[in-house]
Amino acid sequence: MLDEASSALDTKNKQAVADYFRQAENTTVLSVAHDCEWLGFATRVVDMKEIQKT
């Protein structure tokens, strides 16, 4: 689980971190982020504002 993992990274280092996790086999990464650029590296994004309470 990554919590704001990209908050202090420049674009080059964000890419390096994303590449690291992408190449990891049999790995699921749950990442919490407000950084739209970081979200662009994801294969799936869940916007918590879109989830309705039931």
N, CA, C and O atoms as a Tripos MOL2 file, in Angstrom:
@<TRIPOS>MOLECULE
protein
  216   215    54     0     0
PROTEIN
NO_CHARGES

@<TRIPOS>ATOM
      1 N           0.8420   -1.1630    0.0000 N.3       1 MET1
      2 CA          0.0000    0.0000    0.0000 C.3       1 MET1
      3 C           0.8920    1.2320    0.0000 C.2       1 MET1
      4 O           1.8110    1.3570    0.8100 O.2       1 MET1
      5 N           0.6060    2.1260   -0.9120 N.am      2 LEU2
      6 CA          1.3720    3.3680   -1.0220 C.3       2 LEU2
      7 C           0.4660    4.5420   -0.6750 C.2       2 LEU2
      8 O          -0.6240    4.6710   -1.2310 O.2       2 LEU2
      9 N           0.9050    5.3860    0.2290 N.am      3 ASP3
     10 CA          0.1340    6.5540    0.6360 C.3       3 ASP3
     11 C           0.8790    7.8010    0.1780 C.2       3 ASP3
     12 O           1.9010    8.1770    0.7520 O.2       3 ASP3
     13 N           0.3510    8.4330   -0.8610 N.am      4 GLU4
     14 CA          0.9580    9.6450   -1.4280 C.3       4 GLU4
     15 C           2.4400    9.4040   -1.7630 C.2       4 GLU4
     16 O           3.3040   10.2230   -1.4500 O.2       4 GLU4
     17 N           2.7000    8.2880   -2.3910 N.am      5 ALA5
     18 CA          4.0900    7.8830   -2.6900 C.3       5 ALA5
     19 C           4.8110    8.8420   -3.6120 C.2       5 ALA5
     20 O           6.0410    8.8990   -3.6060 O.2       5 ALA5
     21 N           4.0720    9.5930   -4.4020 N.am      6 SER6
     22 CA          4.7100   10.4660   -5.3840 C.3       6 SER6
     23 C           4.7700   11.9260   -4.9490 C.2       6 SER6
     24 O           5.2040   12.7770   -5.7260 O.2       6 SER6
     25 N           4.3490   12.2330   -3.7360 N.am      7 SER7
     26 CA          4.1970   13.6310   -3.3250 C.3       7 SER7
     27 C           5.4880   14.4430   -3.3710 C.2       7 SER7
     28 O           5.4340   15.6550   -3.5840 O.2       7 SER7
     29 N           6.6260   13.8230   -3.1810 N.am      8 ALA8
     30 CA          7.8930   14.5610   -3.1770 C.3       8 ALA8
     31 C           8.7790   14.2110   -4.3710 C.2       8 ALA8
     32 O           9.9760   14.4980   -4.3620 O.2       8 ALA8
     33 N           8.1910   13.5910   -5.4020 N.am      9 LEU9
     34 CA          8.9890   13.1340   -6.5350 C.3       9 LEU9
     35 C           8.7750   13.9920   -7.7740 C.2       9 LEU9
     36 O           7.6800   14.5000   -8.0140 O.2       9 LEU9
     37 N           9.8400   14.1440   -8.5570 N.am     10 ASP10
     38 CA          9.6980   14.7960   -9.8520 C.3      10 ASP10
     39 C           9.2030   13.7530  -10.8600 C.2      10 ASP10
     40 O           9.1100   12.5670  -10.5430 O.2      10 ASP10
     41 N           8.8940   14.2010  -12.0550 N.am     11 THR11
     42 CA          8.3190   13.3120  -13.0680 C.3      11 THR11
     43 C           9.1980   12.1030  -13.3560 C.2      11 THR11
     44 O           8.6920   10.9870  -13.4760 O.2      11 THR11
     45 N          10.5050   12.3100  -13.4680 N.am     12 LYS12
     46 CA         11.4300   11.2070  -13.7690 C.3      12 LYS12
     47 C          11.3820   10.1310  -12.6790 C.2      12 LYS12
     48 O          11.3460    8.9380  -12.9790 O.2      12 LYS12
     49 N          11.3820   10.5570  -11.4290 N.am     13 ASN13
     50 CA         11.3700    9.5890  -10.3340 C.3      13 ASN13
     51 C          10.0010    8.9500  -10.1410 C.2      13 ASN13
     52 O           9.9190    7.7980   -9.7150 O.2      13 ASN13
     53 N           8.9270    9.6720  -10.4440 N.am     14 LYS14
     54 CA          7.5950    9.0600  -10.4190 C.3      14 LYS14
     55 C           7.5550    7.9100  -11.4220 C.2      14 LYS14
     56 O           7.0280    6.8370  -11.1300 O.2      14 LYS14
     57 N           8.1120    8.1460  -12.5970 N.am     15 GLN15
     58 CA          8.1440    7.1120  -13.6350 C.3      15 GLN15
     59 C           8.9530    5.9160  -13.1700 C.2      15 GLN15
     60 O           8.5600    4.7720  -13.4000 O.2      15 GLN15
     61 N          10.0900    6.1720  -12.5120 N.am     16 ALA16
     62 CA         10.9440    5.0790  -12.0340 C.3      16 ALA16
     63 C          10.2090    4.2200  -11.0030 C.2      16 ALA16
     64 O          10.3030    2.9930  -11.0420 O.2      16 ALA16
     65 N           9.4860    4.8490  -10.0910 N.am     17 VAL17
     66 CA          8.7330    4.1010   -9.0750 C.3      17 VAL17
     67 C           7.6140    3.3010   -9.7420 C.2      17 VAL17
     68 O           7.4100    2.1290   -9.4280 O.2      17 VAL17
     69 N           6.8990    3.9340  -10.6550 N.am     18 ALA18
     70 CA          5.8160    3.2360  -11.3690 C.3      18 ALA18
     71 C           6.3640    2.0460  -12.1460 C.2      18 ALA18
     72 O           5.7650    0.9700  -12.1270 O.2      18 ALA18
     73 N           7.4820    2.2200  -12.8210 N.am     19 ASP19
     74 CA          8.1080    1.1280  -13.5790 C.3      19 ASP19
     75 C           8.5140   -0.0240  -12.6600 C.2      19 ASP19
     76 O           8.3580   -1.1930  -13.0110 O.2      19 ASP19
     77 N           9.0290    0.3150  -11.4930 N.am     20 TYR20
     78 CA          9.4380   -0.7110  -10.5340 C.3      20 TYR20
     79 C           8.2530   -1.6090  -10.1710 C.2      20 TYR20
     80 O           8.3670   -2.8340  -10.1990 O.2      20 TYR20
     81 N           7.1350   -1.0040   -9.8360 N.am     21 PHE21
     82 CA          5.9720   -1.7950   -9.4450 C.3      21 PHE21
     83 C           5.3370   -2.5090  -10.6310 C.2      21 PHE21
     84 O           4.7830   -3.5960  -10.4670 O.2      21 PHE21
     85 N           5.4060   -1.9240  -11.8160 N.am     22 ARG22
     86 CA          4.8480   -2.5860  -12.9960 C.3      22 ARG22
     87 C           5.5900   -3.8700  -13.3320 C.2      22 ARG22
     88 O           4.9740   -4.8450  -13.7620 O.2      22 ARG22
     89 N           6.8950   -3.8840  -13.1430 N.am     23 GLN23
     90 CA          7.6740   -5.0710  -13.5030 C.3      23 GLN23
     91 C           7.6070   -6.1500  -12.4350 C.2      23 GLN23
     92 O           7.9930   -7.2900  -12.6900 O.2      23 GLN23
     93 N           7.1240   -5.8130  -11.2390 N.am     24 ALA24
     94 CA          7.0400   -6.7950  -10.1510 C.3      24 ALA24
     95 C           5.9320   -7.8040  -10.4740 C.2      24 ALA24
     96 O           4.7710   -7.4330  -10.6440 O.2      24 ALA24
     97 N           6.3040   -9.0570  -10.5550 N.am     25 GLU25
     98 CA          5.3420  -10.1020  -10.8950 C.3      25 GLU25
     99 C           4.4670  -10.4540   -9.6950 C.2      25 GLU25
    100 O           4.9050  -10.3880   -8.5460 O.2      25 GLU25
    101 N           3.2260  -10.8260   -9.9830 N.am     26 ASN26
    102 CA          2.2830  -11.2620   -8.9550 C.3      26 ASN26
    103 C           2.1500  -10.2500   -7.8170 C.2      26 ASN26
    104 O           2.0940  -10.6220   -6.6450 O.2      26 ASN26
    105 N           2.1030   -8.9770   -8.1760 N.am     27 THR27
    106 CA          2.0330   -7.9150   -7.1850 C.3      27 THR27
    107 C           0.8410   -7.0130   -7.4650 C.2      27 THR27
    108 O           0.6150   -6.5920   -8.6000 O.2      27 THR27
    109 N           0.0910   -6.7270   -6.4270 N.am     28 THR28
    110 CA         -0.9850   -5.7610   -6.5110 C.3      28 THR28
    111 C          -0.5880   -4.5700   -5.6570 C.2      28 THR28
    112 O          -0.1740   -4.7350   -4.5100 O.2      28 THR28
    113 N          -0.7120   -3.3850   -6.2060 N.am     29 VAL29
    114 CA         -0.3580   -2.1700   -5.4750 C.3      29 VAL29
    115 C          -1.6200   -1.3530   -5.2700 C.2      29 VAL29
    116 O          -2.3340   -1.0400   -6.2220 O.2      29 VAL29
    117 N          -1.8840   -1.0130   -4.0270 N.am     30 LEU30
    118 CA         -2.9730   -0.1120   -3.6860 C.3      30 LEU30
    119 C          -2.3240    1.2150   -3.3360 C.2      30 LEU30
    120 O          -1.5290    1.3010   -2.4010 O.2      30 LEU30
    121 N          -2.6640    2.2350   -4.0840 N.am     31 SER31
    122 CA         -2.0260    3.5340   -3.9030 C.3      31 SER31
    123 C          -3.0750    4.6100   -3.6810 C.2      31 SER31
    124 O          -4.0540    4.6990   -4.4220 O.2      31 SER31
    125 N          -2.8660    5.4220   -2.6640 N.am     32 VAL32
    126 CA         -3.7290    6.5660   -2.3870 C.3      32 VAL32
    127 C          -2.9790    7.7970   -2.8810 C.2      32 VAL32
    128 O          -1.8360    8.0330   -2.4910 O.2      32 VAL32
    129 N          -3.6320    8.5820   -3.7450 N.am     33 ALA33
    130 CA         -2.9290    9.7360   -4.3180 C.3      33 ALA33
    131 C          -3.8950   10.8370   -4.7310 C.2      33 ALA33
    132 O          -5.0390   10.5800   -5.1080 O.2      33 ALA33
    133 N          -3.4090   12.0570   -4.6510 N.am     34 HIS34
    134 CA         -4.1300   13.2110   -5.1780 C.3      34 HIS34
    135 C          -3.4570   13.7160   -6.4510 C.2      34 HIS34
    136 O          -3.9920   14.5930   -7.1290 O.2      34 HIS34
    137 N          -2.3090   13.1770   -6.7740 N.am     35 ASP35
    138 CA         -1.4850   13.6010   -7.9080 C.3      35 ASP35
    139 C          -2.0280   12.9840   -9.2010 C.2      35 ASP35
    140 O          -1.9320   11.7750   -9.4110 O.2      35 ASP35
    141 N          -2.5950   13.8260  -10.0580 N.am     36 CYS36
    142 CA         -3.1770   13.3200  -11.3110 C.3      36 CYS36
    143 C          -2.1390   12.6440  -12.1950 C.2      36 CYS36
    144 O          -2.4550   11.6790  -12.8910 O.2      36 CYS36
    145 N          -0.9180   13.1310  -12.1770 N.am     37 GLU37
    146 CA          0.1360   12.4980  -12.9720 C.3      37 GLU37
    147 C           0.3970   11.0780  -12.4650 C.2      37 GLU37
    148 O           0.5590   10.1580  -13.2680 O.2      37 GLU37
    149 N           0.4400   10.8920  -11.1620 N.am     38 TRP38
    150 CA          0.6510    9.5680  -10.5760 C.3      38 TRP38
    151 C          -0.4950    8.6310  -10.9330 C.2      38 TRP38
    152 O          -0.2770    7.4590  -11.2370 O.2      38 TRP38
    153 N          -1.7070    9.1510  -10.8930 N.am     39 LEU39
    154 CA         -2.8670    8.3340  -11.2260 C.3      39 LEU39
    155 C          -2.8040    7.8380  -12.6690 C.2      39 LEU39
    156 O          -3.3690    6.7940  -12.9970 O.2      39 LEU39
    157 N          -2.1230    8.5810  -13.5200 N.am     40 GLY40
    158 CA         -1.9690    8.1790  -14.9110 C.3      40 GLY40
    159 C          -1.1710    6.8960  -15.0940 C.2      40 GLY40
    160 O          -1.2520    6.2660  -16.1480 O.2      40 GLY40
    161 N          -0.4050    6.5020  -14.0890 N.am     41 PHE41
    162 CA          0.3840    5.2730  -14.1720 C.3      41 PHE41
    163 C          -0.4460    4.0390  -13.8190 C.2      41 PHE41
    164 O          -0.0040    2.9100  -14.0380 O.2      41 PHE41
    165 N          -1.6230    4.2470  -13.2840 N.am     42 ALA42
    166 CA         -2.4440    3.1370  -12.7910 C.3      42 ALA42
    167 C          -3.1650    2.4150  -13.9230 C.2      42 ALA42
    168 O          -3.4570    2.9990  -14.9670 O.2      42 ALA42
    169 N          -3.4450    1.1420  -13.6960 N.am     43 THR43
    170 CA         -4.2650    0.3870  -14.6470 C.3      43 THR43
    171 C          -5.7380    0.4880  -14.2660 C.2      43 THR43
    172 O          -6.6160    0.2230  -15.0880 O.2      43 THR43
    173 N          -6.0060    0.8710  -13.0210 N.am     44 ARG44
    174 CA         -7.3780    1.0640  -12.5620 C.3      44 ARG44
    175 C          -7.3900    2.1470  -11.4940 C.2      44 ARG44
    176 O          -6.5530    2.1390  -10.5920 O.2      44 ARG44
    177 N          -8.3280    3.0720  -11.5890 N.am     45 VAL45
    178 CA         -8.4600    4.1620  -10.6220 C.3      45 VAL45
    179 C          -9.8780    4.1470  -10.0710 C.2      45 VAL45
    180 O         -10.8480    4.0710  -10.8250 O.2      45 VAL45
    181 N          -9.9870    4.2200   -8.7540 N.am     46 VAL46
    182 CA        -11.2790    4.3240   -8.0970 C.3      46 VAL46
    183 C         -11.3450    5.7080   -7.4540 C.2      46 VAL46
    184 O         -10.5530    6.0340   -6.5700 O.2      46 VAL46
    185 N         -12.3000    6.5130   -7.9120 N.am     47 ASP47
    186 CA        -12.4820    7.8540   -7.3630 C.3      47 ASP47
    187 C         -13.4470    7.7470   -6.1950 C.2      47 ASP47
    188 O         -14.6190    7.4230   -6.3840 O.2      47 ASP47
    189 N         -12.9690    8.0130   -5.0050 N.am     48 MET48
    190 CA        -13.7900    7.8370   -3.8160 C.3      48 MET48
    191 C         -14.9980    8.7670   -3.8010 C.2      48 MET48
    192 O         -15.9850    8.4810   -3.1230 O.2      48 MET48
    193 N         -14.9360    9.8670   -4.5310 N.am     49 LYS49
    194 CA        -16.0870   10.7640   -4.6170 C.3      49 LYS49
    195 C         -17.2300   10.1140   -5.3820 C.2      49 LYS49
    196 O         -18.3880   10.5030   -5.2270 O.2      49 LYS49
    197 N         -16.9070    9.1290   -6.2030 N.am     50 GLU50
    198 CA        -17.9180    8.4580   -7.0280 C.3      50 GLU50
    199 C         -18.6250    7.3070   -6.3050 C.2      50 GLU50
    200 O         -19.6440    6.8010   -6.7750 O.2      50 GLU50
    201 N         -18.0780    6.9060   -5.1740 N.am     51 ILE51
    202 CA        -18.6650    5.7910   -4.4400 C.3      51 ILE51
    203 C         -19.7400    6.3300   -3.5080 C.2      51 ILE51
    204 O         -19.4810    7.1950   -2.6700 O.2      51 ILE51
    205 N         -20.9250    5.8160   -3.6650 N.am     52 GLN52
    206 CA        -22.0430    6.2680   -2.8270 C.3      52 GLN52
    207 C         -22.1320    5.4130   -1.5780 C.2      52 GLN52
    208 O         -21.9030    4.2040   -1.6150 O.2      52 GLN52
    209 N         -22.4670    6.0610   -0.4700 N.am     53 LYS53
    210 CA        -22.6920    5.3160    0.7630 C.3      53 LYS53
    211 C         -24.0510    4.6340    0.6850 C.2      53 LYS53
    212 O         -25.0330    5.2180    0.2290 O.2      53 LYS53
    213 N         -24.0840    3.4150    1.1300 N.am     54 THR54
    214 CA        -25.3650    2.6880    1.0910 C.3      54 THR54
    215 C         -25.8570    2.3990    2.4920 C.2      54 THR54
    216 O         -26.9170    1.7960    2.6620 O.2      54 THR54
@<TRIPOS>BOND
     1     1     2 1
     2     2     3 1
     3     3     4 2
     4     3     5 am
     5     5     6 1
     6     6     7 1
     7     7     8 2
     8     7     9 am
     9     9    10 1
    10    10    11 1
    11    11    12 2
    12    11    13 am
    13    13    14 1
    14    14    15 1
    15    15    16 2
    16    15    17 am
    17    17    18 1
    18    18    19 1
    19    19    20 2
    20    19    21 am
    21    21    22 1
    22    22    23 1
    23    23    24 2
    24    23    25 am
    25    25    26 1
    26    26    27 1
    27    27    28 2
    28    27    29 am
    29    29    30 1
    30    30    31 1
    31    31    32 2
    32    31    33 am
    33    33    34 1
    34    34    35 1
    35    35    36 2
    36    35    37 am
    37    37    38 1
    38    38    39 1
    39    39    40 2
    40    39    41 am
    41    41    42 1
    42    42    43 1
    43    43    44 2
    44    43    45 am
    45    45    46 1
    46    46    47 1
    47    47    48 2
    48    47    49 am
    49    49    50 1
    50    50    51 1
    51    51    52 2
    52    51    53 am
    53    53    54 1
    54    54    55 1
    55    55    56 2
    56    55    57 am
    57    57    58 1
    58    58    59 1
    59    59    60 2
    60    59    61 am
    61    61    62 1
    62    62    63 1
    63    63    64 2
    64    63    65 am
    65    65    66 1
    66    66    67 1
    67    67    68 2
    68    67    69 am
    69    69    70 1
    70    70    71 1
    71    71    72 2
    72    71    73 am
    73    73    74 1
    74    74    75 1
    75    75    76 2
    76    75    77 am
    77    77    78 1
    78    78    79 1
    79    79    80 2
    80    79    81 am
    81    81    82 1
    82    82    83 1
    83    83    84 2
    84    83    85 am
    85    85    86 1
    86    86    87 1
    87    87    88 2
    88    87    89 am
    89    89    90 1
    90    90    91 1
    91    91    92 2
    92    91    93 am
    93    93    94 1
    94    94    95 1
    95    95    96 2
    96    95    97 am
    97    97    98 1
    98    98    99 1
    99    99   100 2
   100    99   101 am
   101   101   102 1
   102   102   103 1
   103   103   104 2
   104   103   105 am
   105   105   106 1
   106   106   107 1
   107   107   108 2
   108   107   109 am
   109   109   110 1
   110   110   111 1
   111   111   112 2
   112   111   113 am
   113   113   114 1
   114   114   115 1
   115   115   116 2
   116   115   117 am
   117   117   118 1
   118   118   119 1
   119   119   120 2
   120   119   121 am
   121   121   122 1
   122   122   123 1
   123   123   124 2
   124   123   125 am
   125   125   126 1
   126   126   127 1
   127   127   128 2
   128   127   129 am
   129   129   130 1
   130   130   131 1
   131   131   132 2
   132   131   133 am
   133   133   134 1
   134   134   135 1
   135   135   136 2
   136   135   137 am
   137   137   138 1
   138   138   139 1
   139   139   140 2
   140   139   141 am
   141   141   142 1
   142   142   143 1
   143   143   144 2
   144   143   145 am
   145   145   146 1
   146   146   147 1
   147   147   148 2
   148   147   149 am
   149   149   150 1
   150   150   151 1
   151   151   152 2
   152   151   153 am
   153   153   154 1
   154   154   155 1
   155   155   156 2
   156   155   157 am
   157   157   158 1
   158   158   159 1
   159   159   160 2
   160   159   161 am
   161   161   162 1
   162   162   163 1
   163   163   164 2
   164   163   165 am
   165   165   166 1
   166   166   167 1
   167   167   168 2
   168   167   169 am
   169   169   170 1
   170   170   171 1
   171   171   172 2
   172   171   173 am
   173   173   174 1
   174   174   175 1
   175   175   176 2
   176   175   177 am
   177   177   178 1
   178   178   179 1
   179   179   180 2
   180   179   181 am
   181   181   182 1
   182   182   183 1
   183   183   184 2
   184   183   185 am
   185   185   186 1
   186   186   187 1
   187   187   188 2
   188   187   189 am
   189   189   190 1
   190   190   191 1
   191   191   192 2
   192   191   193 am
   193   193   194 1
   194   194   195 1
   195   195   196 2
   196   195   197 am
   197   197   198 1
   198   198   199 1
   199   199   200 2
   200   199   201 am
   201   201   202 1
   202   202   203 1
   203   203   204 2
   204   203   205 am
   205   205   206 1
   206   206   207 1
   207   207   208 2
   208   207   209 am
   209   209   210 1
   210   210   211 1
   211   211   212 2
   212   211   213 am
   213   213   214 1
   214   214   215 1
   215   215   216 2
@<TRIPOS>SUBSTRUCTURE
     1 MET1         2 RESIDUE 1 A MET
     2 LEU2         6 RESIDUE 1 A LEU
     3 ASP3        10 RESIDUE 1 A ASP
     4 GLU4        14 RESIDUE 1 A GLU
     5 ALA5        18 RESIDUE 1 A ALA
     6 SER6        22 RESIDUE 1 A SER
     7 SER7        26 RESIDUE 1 A SER
     8 ALA8        30 RESIDUE 1 A ALA
     9 LEU9        34 RESIDUE 1 A LEU
    10 ASP10       38 RESIDUE 1 A ASP
    11 THR11       42 RESIDUE 1 A THR
    12 LYS12       46 RESIDUE 1 A LYS
    13 ASN13       50 RESIDUE 1 A ASN
    14 LYS14       54 RESIDUE 1 A LYS
    15 GLN15       58 RESIDUE 1 A GLN
    16 ALA16       62 RESIDUE 1 A ALA
    17 VAL17       66 RESIDUE 1 A VAL
    18 ALA18       70 RESIDUE 1 A ALA
    19 ASP19       74 RESIDUE 1 A ASP
    20 TYR20       78 RESIDUE 1 A TYR
    21 PHE21       82 RESIDUE 1 A PHE
    22 ARG22       86 RESIDUE 1 A ARG
    23 GLN23       90 RESIDUE 1 A GLN
    24 ALA24       94 RESIDUE 1 A ALA
    25 GLU25       98 RESIDUE 1 A GLU
    26 ASN26      102 RESIDUE 1 A ASN
    27 THR27      106 RESIDUE 1 A THR
    28 THR28      110 RESIDUE 1 A THR
    29 VAL29      114 RESIDUE 1 A VAL
    30 LEU30      118 RESIDUE 1 A LEU
    31 SER31      122 RESIDUE 1 A SER
    32 VAL32      126 RESIDUE 1 A VAL
    33 ALA33      130 RESIDUE 1 A ALA
    34 HIS34      134 RESIDUE 1 A HIS
    35 ASP35      138 RESIDUE 1 A ASP
    36 CYS36      142 RESIDUE 1 A CYS
    37 GLU37      146 RESIDUE 1 A GLU
    38 TRP38      150 RESIDUE 1 A TRP
    39 LEU39      154 RESIDUE 1 A LEU
    40 GLY40      158 RESIDUE 1 A GLY
    41 PHE41      162 RESIDUE 1 A PHE
    42 ALA42      166 RESIDUE 1 A ALA
    43 THR43      170 RESIDUE 1 A THR
    44 ARG44      174 RESIDUE 1 A ARG
    45 VAL45      178 RESIDUE 1 A VAL
    46 VAL46      182 RESIDUE 1 A VAL
    47 ASP47      186 RESIDUE 1 A ASP
    48 MET48      190 RESIDUE 1 A MET
    49 LYS49      194 RESIDUE 1 A LYS
    50 GLU50      198 RESIDUE 1 A GLU
    51 ILE51      202 RESIDUE 1 A ILE
    52 GLN52      206 RESIDUE 1 A GLN
    53 LYS53      210 RESIDUE 1 A LYS
    54 THR54      214 RESIDUE 1 A THR
